[in-house]
Amino acid sequence: MKRKAVYTTGEAAVICKLSQQTIIRCFDSGQLQGFRVPGSKFRRIPRNALVKFMRDNNIPMDGIEGDKFRVLVVDDDPQIIELFVDVLEADGRFDVVAAQTGYDAGVLTQQFHPEIVVLDYKLPDVNGNVVCRTIRENPELSHIKILIISGAVNPAEVEELMQAGADEFIKKPFNIEHVIERILELVKSP
């Protein structure tokens, strides 16, 4: 079964073994982060926010399916992709898929529902800022963390990426252990 990225208040109530009204009260008070579906009264809770809420309130995690963080790696360099896939899968805390173009990244984001996208800036079809903007403009995807890893060091390009919605920028060459630490910090943050 594919792990969900976003839950309804009813689904969150079942997972947490609480009433839906309790989940709604926690959402409305800000204890449980999420968003309202534009043009409706419906509330939606991103998986990472639900996990944080469960951990903060000592709710057993056995109700939420899957315990691995979903990572989408996007880079046109097959060696970089191989490094990330090998290291992250060996770590045991991650499910990993990879893409080599911005187009493939978009398709996989919709299908795989990652918690984080590790994204190269210079892709063969579009630049990373386009991928960032596309993710941030979609309410169902906007909770996804975006970590840019690139050899581009032009401060204007880095600033453009941050304004497009990147959560962090790491310059190539990088220390893979540091990158894993940052991935974990980002996916665990609200």
N, CA and C atoms as a LAMMPS dump frame, in Angstrom:
ITEM: TIMESTEP
0
ITEM: NUMBER OF ATOMS
570
ITEM: BOX BOUNDS ff ff ff
-5.0000000000000000e+02 5.0000000000000000e+02
-5.0000000000000000e+02 5.0000000000000000e+02
-5.0000000000000000e+02 5.0000000000000000e+02
ITEM: ATOMS id mol type element x y z
1 1 1 N 0.846 -1.19 0
2 1 2 C 0 0 0
3 1 3 C 0.882 1.24 0
4 2 1 N 0.54 2.201 -0.844
5 2 2 C 1.319 3.436 -0.923
6 2 3 C 1.061 4.282 0.317
7 3 1 N 2.117 4.789 0.907
8 3 2 C 1.986 5.606 2.095
9 3 3 C 1.427 6.966 1.715
10 4 1 N 0.455 7.421 2.471
11 4 2 C -0.154 8.72 2.195
12 4 3 C 0.763 9.862 2.616
13 5 1 N 0.661 10.969 1.913
14 5 2 C 1.426 12.158 2.259
15 5 3 C 0.582 13.145 3.047
16 6 1 N -0.742 13.101 2.84
17 6 2 C -1.655 14.051 3.466
18 6 3 C -2.885 13.281 3.942
19 7 1 N -3.342 13.614 5.148
20 7 2 C -4.466 12.907 5.747
21 7 3 C -5.637 13.845 6
22 8 1 N -6.849 13.279 5.995
23 8 2 C -8.034 14.016 6.436
24 8 3 C -8.058 13.974 7.964
25 9 1 N -8.927 14.779 8.558
26 9 2 C -9.036 14.74 10.023
27 9 3 C -9.587 13.396 10.482
28 10 1 N -10.471 12.784 9.703
29 10 2 C -11.011 11.468 10.047
30 10 3 C -9.928 10.399 10.037
31 11 1 N -9.076 10.429 9.003
32 11 2 C -7.977 9.463 8.927
33 11 3 C -7 9.669 10.089
34 12 1 N -6.707 10.933 10.403
35 12 2 C -5.799 11.232 11.52
36 12 3 C -6.391 10.738 12.842
37 13 1 N -7.706 10.873 12.994
38 13 2 C -8.368 10.412 14.22
39 13 3 C -8.217 8.9 14.385
40 14 1 N -8.411 8.155 13.299
41 14 2 C -8.274 6.69 13.358
42 14 3 C -6.836 6.312 13.704
43 15 1 N -5.881 6.951 13.05
44 15 2 C -4.463 6.652 13.279
45 15 3 C -4.079 6.932 14.734
46 16 1 N -4.544 8.064 15.256
47 16 2 C -4.176 8.479 16.618
48 16 3 C -5.06 7.856 17.693
49 17 1 N -6.128 7.164 17.261
50 17 2 C -7.102 6.583 18.195
51 17 3 C -7.724 7.668 19.082
52 18 1 N -8.089 8.777 18.421
53 18 2 C -8.77 9.899 19.061
54 18 3 C -10.051 10.172 18.291
55 19 1 N -10.926 10.993 18.852
56 19 2 C -12.133 11.366 18.107
57 19 3 C -11.762 12.395 17.034
58 20 1 N -12.572 12.431 15.992
59 20 2 C -12.33 13.418 14.939
60 20 3 C -12.458 14.83 15.502
61 21 1 N -13.376 15.039 16.449
62 21 2 C -13.536 16.364 17.062
63 21 3 C -12.258 16.779 17.8
64 22 1 N -11.597 15.826 18.458
65 22 2 C -10.342 16.133 19.155
66 22 3 C -9.276 16.552 18.142
67 23 1 N -9.192 15.841 17.032
68 23 2 C -8.226 16.19 15.981
69 23 3 C -8.536 17.587 15.44
70 24 1 N -9.803 17.869 15.202
71 24 2 C -10.198 19.193 14.681
72 24 3 C -9.839 20.285 15.694
73 25 1 N -10.103 20.048 16.983
74 25 2 C -9.743 21.041 18.007
75 25 3 C -8.234 21.275 18.037
76 26 1 N -7.458 20.187 17.951
77 26 2 C -5.995 20.328 17.948
78 26 3 C -5.527 21.079 16.705
79 27 1 N -6.144 20.813 15.573
80 27 2 C -5.827 21.519 14.32
81 27 3 C -6.149 23.008 14.483
82 28 1 N -7.378 23.307 14.929
83 28 2 C -7.825 24.699 15.036
84 28 3 C -7.024 25.489 16.063
85 29 1 N -6.505 24.812 17.102
86 29 2 C -5.72 25.509 18.12
87 29 3 C -4.25 25.654 17.729
88 30 1 N -3.844 24.995 16.641
89 30 2 C -2.462 25.093 16.192
90 30 3 C -1.551 24.002 16.745
91 31 1 N -2.085 23.104 17.571
92 31 2 C -1.267 22.004 18.095
93 31 3 C -0.915 21.012 16.993
94 32 1 N -1.811 20.881 16.021
95 32 2 C -1.626 19.965 14.894
96 32 3 C -1.595 20.813 13.631
97 33 1 N -0.446 20.831 12.98
98 33 2 C -0.266 21.682 11.803
99 33 3 C -0.917 21.059 10.573
100 34 1 N -1.363 21.901 9.662
101 34 2 C -1.964 21.436 8.428
102 34 3 C -2.427 22.616 7.606
103 35 1 N -3.345 22.36 6.692
104 35 2 C -3.869 23.436 5.851
105 35 3 C -5.327 23.148 5.535
106 36 1 N -6.016 24.185 5.138
107 36 2 C -7.403 24.037 4.702
108 36 3 C -7.409 23.941 3.181
109 37 1 N -8.269 23.095 2.662
110 37 2 C -8.402 22.967 1.217
111 37 3 C -9.021 24.262 0.716
112 38 1 N -8.368 24.947 -0.261
113 38 2 C -8.89 26.222 -0.751
114 38 3 C -10.345 26.09 -1.221
115 39 1 N -11.161 27.046 -0.787
116 39 2 C -12.56 27.083 -1.209
117 39 3 C -13.462 26.126 -0.451
118 40 1 N -12.963 25.519 0.636
119 40 2 C -13.797 24.602 1.41
120 40 3 C -13.435 24.721 2.889
121 41 1 N -14.194 23.998 3.712
122 41 2 C -13.9 23.979 5.145
123 41 3 C -13.031 22.787 5.53
124 42 1 N -12.656 21.957 4.566
125 42 2 C -11.914 20.736 4.851
126 42 3 C -10.492 21.034 5.294
127 43 1 N -10.05 20.279 6.278
128 43 2 C -8.692 20.406 6.813
129 43 3 C -7.878 19.219 6.323
130 44 1 N -6.605 19.455 6.046
131 44 2 C -5.708 18.376 5.63
132 44 3 C -4.442 18.46 6.47
133 45 1 N -3.907 17.295 6.793
134 45 2 C -2.755 17.215 7.687
135 45 3 C -1.628 16.473 6.968
136 46 1 N -0.514 17.159 6.659
137 46 2 C 0.626 16.474 6.041
138 46 3 C 1.183 15.402 6.982
139 47 1 N 1.69 14.329 6.403
140 47 2 C 2.194 13.2 7.188
141 47 3 C 3.234 13.648 8.216
142 48 1 N 4.179 14.507 7.801
143 48 2 C 5.23 14.904 8.746
144 48 3 C 4.645 15.677 9.929
145 49 1 N 3.585 16.455 9.703
146 49 2 C 2.941 17.179 10.803
147 49 3 C 2.208 16.21 11.733
148 50 1 N 1.578 15.185 11.154
149 50 2 C 0.89 14.185 11.971
150 50 3 C 1.895 13.39 12.807
151 51 1 N 3.007 13.007 12.198
152 51 2 C 4.05 12.28 12.922
153 51 3 C 4.582 13.131 14.076
154 52 1 N 4.843 14.411 13.814
155 52 2 C 5.335 15.315 14.865
156 52 3 C 4.314 15.423 16.002
157 53 1 N 3.047 15.605 15.64
158 53 2 C 1.98 15.69 16.638
159 53 3 C 1.939 14.419 17.487
160 54 1 N 2.043 13.263 16.834
161 54 2 C 2.01 11.986 17.549
162 54 3 C 3.203 11.866 18.494
163 55 1 N 4.38 12.245 18.026
164 55 2 C 5.577 12.168 18.881
165 55 3 C 5.479 13.147 20.036
166 56 1 N 5.041 14.39 19.748
167 56 2 C 4.931 15.417 20.791
168 56 3 C 3.953 15.02 21.888
169 57 1 N 2.944 14.223 21.528
170 57 2 C 1.898 13.846 22.481
171 57 3 C 1.985 12.385 22.92
172 58 1 N 3.139 11.767 22.653
173 58 2 C 3.383 10.375 23.068
174 58 3 C 2.287 9.423 22.596
175 59 1 N 1.819 9.63 21.376
176 59 2 C 0.827 8.733 20.772
177 59 3 C 1.598 7.624 20.066
178 60 1 N 1.277 6.367 20.338
179 60 2 C 2.006 5.269 19.683
180 60 3 C 1.986 5.403 18.159
181 61 1 N 3.131 5.12 17.549
182 61 2 C 3.298 5.305 16.108
183 61 3 C 2.801 4.11 15.296
184 62 1 N 2.306 3.062 15.977
185 62 2 C 1.924 1.865 15.242
186 62 3 C 0.708 2.079 14.339
187 63 1 N -0.049 3.152 14.544
188 63 2 C -1.221 3.409 13.71
189 63 3 C -0.909 4.019 12.361
190 64 1 N 0.273 4.567 12.2
191 64 2 C 0.631 5.224 10.938
192 64 3 C 1.474 4.253 10.118
193 65 1 N 1.089 4.067 8.857
194 65 2 C 1.764 3.057 8.052
195 65 3 C 3.14 3.523 7.617
196 66 1 N 4.055 2.601 7.591
197 66 2 C 5.406 2.918 7.124
198 66 3 C 6.167 3.736 8.141
199 67 1 N 7.413 3.42 8.34
200 67 2 C 8.201 4.174 9.3
201 67 3 C 9.429 4.786 8.651
202 68 1 N 9.493 4.721 7.335
203 68 2 C 10.652 5.279 6.642
204 68 3 C 10.287 6.616 6.004
205 69 1 N 11.267 7.507 5.957
206 69 2 C 11.077 8.791 5.292
207 69 3 C 11.249 8.591 3.788
208 70 1 N 10.361 9.195 3.025
209 70 2 C 10.395 9.055 1.565
210 70 3 C 11.229 10.21 0.99
211 71 1 N 12.267 9.842 0.236
212 71 2 C 13.197 10.821 -0.33
213 71 3 C 13.207 10.681 -1.853
214 72 1 N 13.01 11.799 -2.526
215 72 2 C 13.156 11.852 -3.979
216 72 3 C 14.461 12.582 -4.278
217 73 1 N 15.38 11.894 -4.948
218 73 2 C 16.664 12.485 -5.331
219 73 3 C 16.577 12.856 -6.803
220 74 1 N 16.873 14.143 -7.106
221 74 2 C 16.798 14.627 -8.486
222 74 3 C 18.151 15.21 -8.873
223 75 1 N 18.838 14.517 -9.776
224 75 2 C 20.15 14.975 -10.24
225 75 3 C 20.408 14.337 -11.597
226 76 1 N 21.036 15.069 -12.492
227 76 2 C 21.321 14.502 -13.813
228 76 3 C 22.629 13.715 -13.837
229 77 1 N 23.332 13.668 -12.722
230 77 2 C 24.578 12.918 -12.624
231 77 3 C 24.284 11.538 -12.029
232 78 1 N 24.42 10.476 -12.843
233 78 2 C 24.105 9.127 -12.348
234 78 3 C 24.936 8.72 -11.132
235 79 1 N 26.157 9.226 -11.021
236 79 2 C 27.002 8.876 -9.866
237 79 3 C 26.459 9.484 -8.578
238 80 1 N 25.938 10.708 -8.659
239 80 2 C 25.332 11.356 -7.48
240 80 3 C 24.095 10.57 -7.066
241 81 1 N 23.262 10.217 -8.042
242 81 2 C 22.055 9.44 -7.744
243 81 3 C 22.435 8.118 -7.089
244 82 1 N 23.406 7.427 -7.662
245 82 2 C 23.829 6.134 -7.119
246 82 3 C 24.32 6.287 -5.679
247 83 1 N 25.102 7.343 -5.418
248 83 2 C 25.596 7.594 -4.066
249 83 3 C 24.434 7.752 -3.094
250 84 1 N 23.481 8.627 -3.433
251 84 2 C 22.352 8.869 -2.532
252 84 3 C 21.51 7.613 -2.33
253 85 1 N 21.181 6.926 -3.409
254 85 2 C 20.354 5.727 -3.289
255 85 3 C 21.061 4.69 -2.427
256 86 1 N 22.332 4.439 -2.701
257 86 2 C 23.075 3.434 -1.929
258 86 3 C 23.155 3.802 -0.445
259 87 1 N 23.556 5.029 -0.157
260 87 2 C 23.766 5.441 1.229
261 87 3 C 22.436 5.529 1.995
262 88 1 N 21.419 6.131 1.383
263 88 2 C 20.141 6.288 2.084
264 88 3 C 19.437 4.947 2.299
265 89 1 N 19.472 4.071 1.302
266 89 2 C 18.838 2.764 1.492
267 89 3 C 19.592 1.935 2.526
268 90 1 N 20.92 2 2.512
269 90 2 C 21.722 1.258 3.488
270 90 3 C 21.469 1.771 4.913
271 91 1 N 21.155 3.058 5.04
272 91 2 C 20.874 3.662 6.337
273 91 3 C 19.667 2.994 7.002
274 92 1 N 18.674 2.622 6.201
275 92 2 C 17.501 1.929 6.728
276 92 3 C 16.347 2.812 7.14
277 93 1 N 16.548 4.12 7.189
278 93 2 C 15.463 5.021 7.607
279 93 3 C 14.742 5.664 6.425
280 94 1 N 15.143 5.296 5.196
281 94 2 C 14.635 6.005 4.025
282 94 3 C 14.147 5.051 2.942
283 95 1 N 13.078 5.457 2.27
284 95 2 C 12.68 4.89 0.983
285 95 3 C 13.105 5.919 -0.047
286 96 1 N 13.791 5.492 -1.1
287 96 2 C 14.387 6.432 -2.045
288 96 3 C 13.959 6.11 -3.472
289 97 1 N 13.601 7.143 -4.217
290 97 2 C 13.455 7.043 -5.666
291 97 3 C 14.263 8.185 -6.27
292 98 1 N 14.589 8.04 -7.558
293 98 2 C 15.454 9.034 -8.198
294 98 3 C 14.899 9.446 -9.551
295 99 1 N 15.23 10.687 -9.926
296 99 2 C 14.875 11.241 -11.231
297 99 3 C 16.067 12.01 -11.764
298 100 1 N 16.177 12.078 -13.095
299 100 2 C 17.286 12.813 -13.701
300 100 3 C 16.855 14.096 -14.401
301 101 1 N 15.538 14.356 -14.456
302 101 2 C 15.043 15.586 -15.078
303 101 3 C 13.983 16.229 -14.186
304 102 1 N 13.719 17.501 -14.426
305 102 2 C 12.666 18.191 -13.698
306 102 3 C 11.295 17.601 -13.998
307 103 1 N 11.078 17.203 -15.255
308 103 2 C 9.806 16.596 -15.633
309 103 3 C 9.578 15.31 -14.837
310 104 1 N 10.589 14.428 -14.823
311 104 2 C 10.471 13.177 -14.064
312 104 3 C 10.274 13.45 -12.574
313 105 1 N 10.931 14.495 -12.079
314 105 2 C 10.762 14.872 -10.67
315 105 3 C 9.307 15.215 -10.384
316 106 1 N 8.667 15.941 -11.294
317 106 2 C 7.262 16.301 -11.121
318 106 3 C 6.359 15.083 -11.092
319 107 1 N 6.585 14.163 -12.02
320 107 2 C 5.783 12.94 -12.076
321 107 3 C 5.972 12.121 -10.799
322 108 1 N 7.231 11.932 -10.385
323 108 2 C 7.509 11.12 -9.198
324 108 3 C 7.016 11.787 -7.908
325 109 1 N 7.035 13.112 -7.867
326 109 2 C 6.51 13.811 -6.685
327 109 3 C 5.026 13.482 -6.514
328 110 1 N 4.287 13.466 -7.622
329 110 2 C 2.856 13.144 -7.57
330 110 3 C 2.614 11.678 -7.196
331 111 1 N 3.467 10.767 -7.69
332 111 2 C 3.256 9.336 -7.472
333 111 3 C 3.82 8.847 -6.132
334 112 1 N 5 9.312 -5.773
335 112 2 C 5.755 8.783 -4.638
336 112 3 C 5.446 9.509 -3.328
337 113 1 N 4.997 10.747 -3.41
338 113 2 C 4.68 11.567 -2.229
339 113 3 C 5.845 11.646 -1.248
340 114 1 N 6.991 12.177 -1.682
341 114 2 C 8.142 12.244 -0.772
342 114 3 C 7.926 13.258 0.345
343 115 1 N 8.631 13.039 1.456
344 115 2 C 8.665 14.053 2.504
345 115 3 C 9.707 15.112 2.163
346 116 1 N 10.712 14.71 1.38
347 116 2 C 11.775 15.64 1.017
348 116 3 C 12.254 15.34 -0.399
349 117 1 N 12.606 16.423 -1.106
350 117 2 C 13.226 16.309 -2.429
351 117 3 C 14.648 16.842 -2.302
352 118 1 N 15.617 16 -2.641
353 118 2 C 17.018 16.416 -2.704
354 118 3 C 17.254 16.748 -4.168
355 119 1 N 17.472 18.028 -4.455
356 119 2 C 17.35 18.546 -5.814
357 119 3 C 18.611 19.261 -6.292
358 120 1 N 19.083 18.865 -7.451
359 120 2 C 20.177 19.573 -8.107
360 120 3 C 19.597 20.838 -8.742
361 121 1 N 20.394 21.896 -8.809
362 121 2 C 19.916 23.153 -9.397
363 121 3 C 19.887 23.082 -10.924
364 122 1 N 20.955 22.624 -11.517
365 122 2 C 21.073 22.595 -12.981
366 122 3 C 20.627 21.235 -13.506
367 123 1 N 19.43 21.184 -14.069
368 123 2 C 18.907 19.958 -14.657
369 123 3 C 18.851 20.126 -16.177
370 124 1 N 18.792 19.024 -16.931
371 124 2 C 18.83 19.149 -18.386
372 124 3 C 17.614 19.857 -18.992
373 125 1 N 16.446 19.789 -18.333
374 125 2 C 15.254 20.397 -18.927
375 125 3 C 14.832 21.703 -18.255
376 126 1 N 14.885 21.77 -16.939
377 126 2 C 14.532 23 -16.21
378 126 3 C 15.495 23.165 -15.059
379 127 1 N 15.553 24.357 -14.507
380 127 2 C 16.384 24.579 -13.326
381 127 3 C 15.586 24.249 -12.061
382 128 1 N 16.324 24.03 -10.99
383 128 2 C 15.708 23.646 -9.727
384 128 3 C 14.684 24.641 -9.206
385 129 1 N 14.859 25.917 -9.507
386 129 2 C 13.897 26.903 -9.009
387 129 3 C 12.504 26.667 -9.598
388 130 1 N 12.433 26.154 -10.831
389 130 2 C 11.136 25.844 -11.444
390 130 3 C 10.488 24.678 -10.697
391 131 1 N 11.274 23.663 -10.367
392 131 2 C 10.762 22.523 -9.609
393 131 3 C 10.282 22.998 -8.236
394 132 1 N 11.074 23.847 -7.564
395 132 2 C 10.681 24.397 -6.249
396 132 3 C 9.34 25.11 -6.332
397 133 1 N 9.224 26.027 -7.287
398 133 2 C 7.987 26.805 -7.431
399 133 3 C 6.788 25.895 -7.694
400 134 1 N 6.973 24.898 -8.561
401 134 2 C 5.883 23.978 -8.9
402 134 3 C 5.4 23.24 -7.658
403 135 1 N 6.315 22.791 -6.821
404 135 2 C 5.947 22.096 -5.587
405 135 3 C 5.251 23.061 -4.626
406 136 1 N 5.807 24.244 -4.431
407 136 2 C 5.252 25.207 -3.466
408 136 3 C 3.879 25.723 -3.881
409 137 1 N 3.592 25.769 -5.186
410 137 2 C 2.312 26.31 -5.646
411 137 3 C 1.177 25.296 -5.555
412 138 1 N 1.492 24.026 -5.29
413 138 2 C 0.466 22.986 -5.185
414 138 3 C 0.177 22.742 -3.702
415 139 1 N -1.033 23.066 -3.218
416 139 2 C -1.336 22.912 -1.792
417 139 3 C -1.153 21.482 -1.285
418 140 1 N -1.339 20.487 -2.134
419 140 2 C -1.184 19.104 -1.693
420 140 3 C 0.286 18.694 -1.58
421 141 1 N 1.19 19.5 -2.154
422 141 2 C 2.617 19.169 -2.128
423 141 3 C 3.437 20.165 -1.316
424 142 1 N 2.828 21.277 -0.937
425 142 2 C 3.594 22.39 -0.368
426 142 3 C 4.299 22.044 0.942
427 143 1 N 3.905 20.955 1.615
428 143 2 C 4.556 20.539 2.864
429 143 3 C 5.904 19.859 2.616
430 144 1 N 6.176 19.463 1.379
431 144 2 C 7.409 18.727 1.059
432 144 3 C 8.619 19.636 1.29
433 145 1 N 9.608 19.11 1.982
434 145 2 C 10.853 19.851 2.193
435 145 3 C 11.704 19.746 0.932
436 146 1 N 12.46 20.801 0.636
437 146 2 C 13.31 20.825 -0.554
438 146 3 C 14.723 21.214 -0.138
439 147 1 N 15.651 20.301 -0.406
440 147 2 C 17.067 20.517 -0.123
441 147 3 C 17.79 20.584 -1.467
442 148 1 N 18.334 21.757 -1.773
443 148 2 C 19.083 21.933 -3.02
444 148 3 C 20.539 21.584 -2.762
445 149 1 N 21.098 20.762 -3.644
446 149 2 C 22.525 20.447 -3.603
447 149 3 C 23.066 20.747 -4.983
448 150 1 N 24.013 21.689 -5.053
449 150 2 C 24.475 22.115 -6.369
450 150 3 C 25.882 22.676 -6.308
451 151 1 N 26.532 22.627 -7.45
452 151 2 C 27.834 23.261 -7.592
453 151 3 C 27.7 24.749 -7.875
454 152 1 N 26.483 25.2 -8.18
455 152 2 C 26.247 26.629 -8.433
456 152 3 C 26.499 27.398 -7.143
457 153 1 N 27.36 28.377 -7.224
458 153 2 C 27.675 29.133 -6.01
459 153 3 C 27.369 30.617 -6.159
460 154 1 N 26.794 30.994 -7.283
461 154 2 C 26.425 32.382 -7.492
462 154 3 C 25.38 32.766 -6.432
463 155 1 N 25.698 33.756 -5.58
464 155 2 C 24.762 34.121 -4.505
465 155 3 C 23.372 34.503 -5.026
466 156 1 N 23.307 35.112 -6.216
467 156 2 C 22.003 35.485 -6.772
468 156 3 C 21.179 34.244 -7.108
469 157 1 N 21.847 33.203 -7.637
470 157 2 C 21.139 31.954 -7.951
471 157 3 C 20.67 31.265 -6.672
472 158 1 N 21.51 31.26 -5.651
473 158 2 C 21.134 30.648 -4.377
474 158 3 C 19.937 31.397 -3.787
475 159 1 N 19.964 32.712 -3.826
476 159 2 C 18.852 33.516 -3.312
477 159 3 C 17.571 33.244 -4.103
478 160 1 N 17.691 33.097 -5.413
479 160 2 C 16.525 32.8 -6.254
480 160 3 C 15.919 31.443 -5.869
481 161 1 N 16.769 30.469 -5.582
482 161 2 C 16.291 29.152 -5.152
483 161 3 C 15.552 29.244 -3.82
484 162 1 N 16.103 29.998 -2.9
485 162 2 C 15.458 30.143 -1.595
486 162 3 C 14.104 30.843 -1.744
487 163 1 N 14.053 31.861 -2.597
488 163 2 C 12.792 32.566 -2.82
489 163 3 C 11.777 31.689 -3.538
490 164 1 N 12.258 30.746 -4.344
491 164 2 C 11.361 29.833 -5.06
492 164 3 C 10.787 28.762 -4.136
493 165 1 N 11.341 28.649 -2.922
494 165 2 C 10.769 27.721 -1.956
495 165 3 C 11.693 26.664 -1.402
496 166 1 N 12.978 26.709 -1.747
497 166 2 C 13.913 25.738 -1.182
498 166 3 C 14.028 25.965 0.325
499 167 1 N 14.173 24.876 1.071
500 167 2 C 14.338 24.979 2.518
501 167 3 C 15.803 25.155 2.902
502 168 1 N 16.694 24.623 2.063
503 168 2 C 18.114 24.731 2.368
504 168 3 C 18.939 24.523 1.105
505 169 1 N 20.164 25.059 1.126
506 169 2 C 21.108 24.906 0.02
507 169 3 C 22.415 24.348 0.573
508 170 1 N 22.924 23.293 -0.064
509 170 2 C 24.233 22.741 0.268
510 170 3 C 25.053 22.712 -1.009
511 171 1 N 26.295 23.185 -0.901
512 171 2 C 27.174 23.279 -2.065
513 171 3 C 27.889 21.952 -2.318
514 172 1 N 27.997 21.599 -3.621
515 172 2 C 28.838 20.461 -4.02
516 172 3 C 30.277 20.947 -4.065
517 173 1 N 31.245 20.125 -3.751
518 173 2 C 31.118 18.78 -3.21
519 173 3 C 30.609 18.833 -1.771
520 174 1 N 29.958 17.77 -1.353
521 174 2 C 29.318 17.75 -0.035
522 174 3 C 29.773 16.536 0.757
523 175 1 N 29.551 16.611 2.059
524 175 2 C 29.815 15.496 2.967
525 175 3 C 28.491 14.748 3.12
526 176 1 N 28.451 13.485 2.693
527 176 2 C 27.188 12.731 2.676
528 176 3 C 26.602 12.562 4.076
529 177 1 N 27.445 12.406 5.091
530 177 2 C 26.924 12.271 6.464
531 177 3 C 26.229 13.565 6.898
532 178 1 N 26.814 14.704 6.536
533 178 2 C 26.189 16 6.846
534 178 3 C 24.846 16.133 6.128
535 179 1 N 24.804 15.7 4.874
536 179 2 C 23.56 15.789 4.101
537 179 3 C 22.475 14.917 4.746
538 180 1 N 22.821 13.71 5.176
539 180 2 C 21.838 12.842 5.837
540 180 3 C 21.32 13.498 7.117
541 181 1 N 22.211 14.103 7.898
542 181 2 C 21.782 14.82 9.112
543 181 3 C 20.781 15.917 8.765
544 182 1 N 21.081 16.68 7.715
545 182 2 C 20.19 17.784 7.331
546 182 3 C 18.854 17.247 6.803
547 183 1 N 18.887 16.148 6.046
548 183 2 C 17.64 15.545 5.56
549 183 3 C 16.761 15.183 6.755
550 184 1 N 17.334 14.521 7.743
551 184 2 C 16.576 14.124 8.935
552 184 3 C 16.032 15.339 9.678
553 185 1 N 16.854 16.371 9.838
554 185 2 C 16.4 17.581 10.543
555 185 3 C 15.244 18.24 9.789
556 186 1 N 15.353 18.293 8.472
557 186 2 C 14.312 18.936 7.676
558 186 3 C 13 18.145 7.728
559 187 1 N 13.055 16.825 7.551
560 187 2 C 11.821 16.052 7.539
561 187 3 C 11.146 15.979 8.906
562 188 1 N 11.913 16.181 9.962
563 188 2 C 11.335 16.153 11.309
564 188 3 C 10.838 17.523 11.759
565 189 1 N 11.198 18.568 11.005
566 189 2 C 10.753 19.916 11.384
567 189 3 C 9.349 20.167 10.826
568 190 1 N 8.588 21.056 11.482
569 190 2 C 7.22 21.336 10.993
570 190 3 C 7.23 22.101 9.691
